[in-house]
């Protein structure tokens, strides 16, 4: 009889791989009908950002962008104190 060692570790690794593949399969089944799921999410987020930009980031829900504006990299400078 062989020692409990490398063979067991390989077996456990195979179980982990099978479980992760099953999780990916379940995720694919959950969003499988909507093939543009991520595209729709990105479009919604872009539309929300553009709405906030038109309102100078002062509307409700636009607070999450405050740490990313008013710097040279973003190129968006807004006075948030008013």
C-alpha positions as a Python dict, from the first residue, in 0.01 Angstrom:
ca = {
    (1, 'X'): (0, 0, 0),
    (2, 'X'): (133, 343, -90),
    (3, 'X'): (177, 628, 150),
    (4, 'X'): (-86, 895, 187),
    (5, 'X'): (89, 1189, 18),
    (6, 'X'): (132, 1318, -333),
    (7, 'X'): (-147, 1104, -475),
    (8, 'X'): (-392, 1248, -227),
    (9, 'X'): (-282, 1604, -303),
    (10, 'X'): (-336, 1547, -675),
    (11, 'X'): (-679, 1404, -600),
    (12, 'X'): (-777, 1703, -389),
    (13, 'X'): (-654, 1937, -663),
    (14, 'X'): (-870, 1755, -917),
    (15, 'X'): (-1172, 1796, -689),
    (16, 'X'): (-1105, 2170, -660),
    (17, 'X'): (-1072, 2203, -1038),
    (18, 'X'): (-1397, 2012, -1091),
    (19, 'X'): (-1577, 2233, -838),
    (20, 'X'): (-1453, 2552, -1005),
    (21, 'X'): (-1562, 2426, -1347),
    (22, 'X'): (-1904, 2342, -1203),
    (23, 'X'): (-1928, 2696, -1062),
    (24, 'X'): (-1843, 2843, -1402),
    (25, 'X'): (-2105, 2620, -1561),
    (26, 'X'): (-2373, 2731, -1316),
    (27, 'X'): (-2281, 3094, -1378),
    (28, 'X'): (-2310, 3038, -1753),
    (29, 'X'): (-2653, 2885, -1704),
    (30, 'X'): (-2763, 3179, -1489),
    (31, 'X'): (-2673, 3447, -1746),
    (32, 'X'): (-2673, 3231, -2058),
    (33, 'X'): (-2984, 3382, -2213),
    (34, 'X'): (-2852, 3735, -2192),
    (35, 'X'): (-2542, 3714, -2411),
    (36, 'X'): (-2483, 4088, -2379),
    (37, 'X'): (-2498, 4088, -1997),
    (38, 'X'): (-2165, 4260, -1940),
    (39, 'X'): (-2218, 4496, -2234),
    (40, 'X'): (-2551, 4608, -2089),
    (41, 'X'): (-2391, 4662, -1747),
    (42, 'X'): (-2117, 4877, -1902),
    (43, 'X'): (-2366, 5082, -2104),
    (44, 'X'): (-2578, 5146, -1793),
    (45, 'X'): (-2273, 5254, -1594),
    (46, 'X'): (-2155, 5483, -1874),
    (47, 'X'): (-2500, 5641, -1902),
    (48, 'X'): (-2505, 5700, -1526),
    (49, 'X'): (-2160, 5860, -1536),
    (50, 'X'): (-2262, 6089, -1823),
    (51, 'X'): (-2577, 6191, -1633),
    (52, 'X'): (-2367, 6275, -1329),
    (53, 'X'): (-2122, 6469, -1545),
    (54, 'X'): (-2405, 6681, -1687),
    (55, 'X'): (-2521, 6760, -1332),
    (56, 'X'): (-2166, 6843, -1209),
    (57, 'X'): (-2164, 6526, -995),
    (58, 'X'): (-2403, 6681, -742),
    (59, 'X'): (-2704, 6454, -795),
    (60, 'X'): (-2784, 6161, -567),
    (61, 'X'): (-2572, 5856, -641),
    (62, 'X'): (-2286, 6053, -794),
    (63, 'X'): (-2083, 6058, -474),
    (64, 'X'): (-1897, 5747, -583),
    (65, 'X'): (-1718, 5948, -852),
    (66, 'X'): (-1596, 6226, -622),
    (67, 'X'): (-1266, 6056, -543),
    (68, 'X'): (-1190, 6016, -915),
    (69, 'X'): (-1249, 6372, -1035),
    (70, 'X'): (-1072, 6705, -979),
    (71, 'X'): (-730, 6581, -1086),
    (72, 'X'): (-514, 6608, -1395),
    (73, 'X'): (-561, 6246, -1499),
    (74, 'X'): (-940, 6264, -1521),
    (75, 'X'): (-942, 6611, -1672),
    (76, 'X'): (-1270, 6684, -1492),
    (77, 'X'): (-1267, 6976, -1251),
    (78, 'X'): (-1585, 7046, -1054),
    (79, 'X'): (-1645, 7260, -746),
    (80, 'X'): (-1816, 7015, -509),
    (81, 'X'): (-1859, 7262, -221),
    (82, 'X'): (-2156, 7445, -372),
}
